[in-house]
Amino acid sequence: MTVSNHRSDDTMRAQTSLPALGVALVLLTVVTGMGVAMADTAITGADRTPDERRVAAATADRLVAADGPLAARSNVLNQSLVDSFDRAALERSAPPASEYAVSVELADEEIARSGTVYSGTRITRLVVVESREPRTLSPDLATTDAVTLPRRSAQATVTVDPPAGTTVWTVRANDRVVLHNRSGLNGSYEVSLVPYETTELRFQRAGRLEPGNVTVEYDAPRSTKETLVVTVDA
């Protein structure tokens, strides 16, 4: 009688263990599957990251290069070129952008994109963005014969309208003669300037000039520091 009860207990314990074993096998299968999936994802991510970083860095370097599609000079971007930059310009200047999803942002605003970027690899560059604002000076040449323009001004329009009895025959930009007419200057003239130096326009004349007899129009430079971000999602 005692032996029979012992066998019955062993049978019941064995039957009770079967469901637990099944659950364990299911859990093992799930965990193994998740581990394999995570490993595949990690491997895929590892494979993608070098390509993304390479393309992002090359694109960023191209955009800030002195001869790049946005640059006024190295690491200085021309605002007018930025305003006209689009997907076609991005793909022309950085051919990998036609194969990868690439986003270009400046000052937290996307200026061009090829494809849809979900995450990817980001490369940043600190840049200066330079824009130009038209300005007009009407210097008081009654007490002086010169007016000073700021650096980065590459060109100016000088308009001379002298009163009767006054002749302006020469205009100098620093040490250079940029306008000369011995019989007198009268009208509007385009003058090329050296953008890397402050320019003093000096008027050689005979007679008196009042405010309004000479005006100078030029583009004043304006610079801001911004961050350029290139994101590549392979």
PERADA-V68377 format. One record per backbone hydrogen bond with DSSP energy under -0.5 kcal/mol. CO is the residue of the C=O (numbers start at 0). NH is the residue of the N-H. Records with the same first field share a line. If there is no record, write none. Layout:
# PERADA-V68377
CO = NH / NH
This chain:
# PERADA-V68377
0 = 4
1 = 5
2 = 6
3 = 7
4 = 8
5 = 9
6 = 10
7 = 11
8 = 12
9 = 13
10 = 14
11 = 15
12 = 16
13 = 17
14 = 18
15 = 19
16 = 20
17 = 21
18 = 22
19 = 23
20 = 24
21 = 25
22 = 26
23 = 27
24 = 28
25 = 29
26 = 30
27 = 31
28 = 32
29 = 33
30 = 34
31 = 35
32 = 36
33 = 37
34 = 38
35 = 39
36 = 40
37 = 41
38 = 42
39 = 43
40 = 44
41 = 45
42 = 46
43 = 47
44 = 48
45 = 49
46 = 50
47 = 51
48 = 52
49 = 53
50 = 54
51 = 55
52 = 56
53 = 57
54 = 58
55 = 59
56 = 60
57 = 61
58 = 62
59 = 63
60 = 64
61 = 64
62 = 69
63 = 74
64 = 67
69 = 77
72 = 75
74 = 127
75 = 71 / 72
76 = 78 / 129
77 = 81
78 = 82
79 = 83
81 = 84
85 = 89
86 = 90
87 = 91
88 = 92
89 = 93
93 = 96
94 = 97
95 = 98 / 99
99 = 101
100 = 232
101 = 113
102 = 230
103 = 110 / 111
104 = 228
105 = 108
108 = 105
111 = 103
113 = 101
114 = 116
115 = 117
120 = 231
122 = 229
124 = 227
126 = 225
127 = 76 / 129
128 = 130 / 223
129 = 78
130 = 221
132 = 219
134 = 217
136 = 215
138 = 140
139 = 142
144 = 202
146 = 200
148 = 198
149 = 152
151 = 153
153 = 192
154 = 218
155 = 157 / 190
156 = 158 / 216
157 = 159 / 188
158 = 160 / 214
159 = 186
162 = 165
166 = 168 / 205
167 = 184
168 = 180
169 = 203
170 = 177 / 178
171 = 173 / 201
172 = 175
175 = 172 / 177
178 = 170
180 = 183
186 = 159
188 = 157
190 = 155
192 = 194
193 = 196
194 = 151
198 = 148 / 200
199 = 173 / 201
200 = 146
201 = 171 / 203
202 = 204
203 = 168 / 169
205 = 166
209 = 212
212 = 160
213 = 211
214 = 158
215 = 136
216 = 156
217 = 134 / 219
219 = 132
221 = 130
223 = 128
225 = 126
226 = 106
227 = 124
228 = 104 / 230
229 = 122
230 = 102
231 = 120 / 233
232 = 100
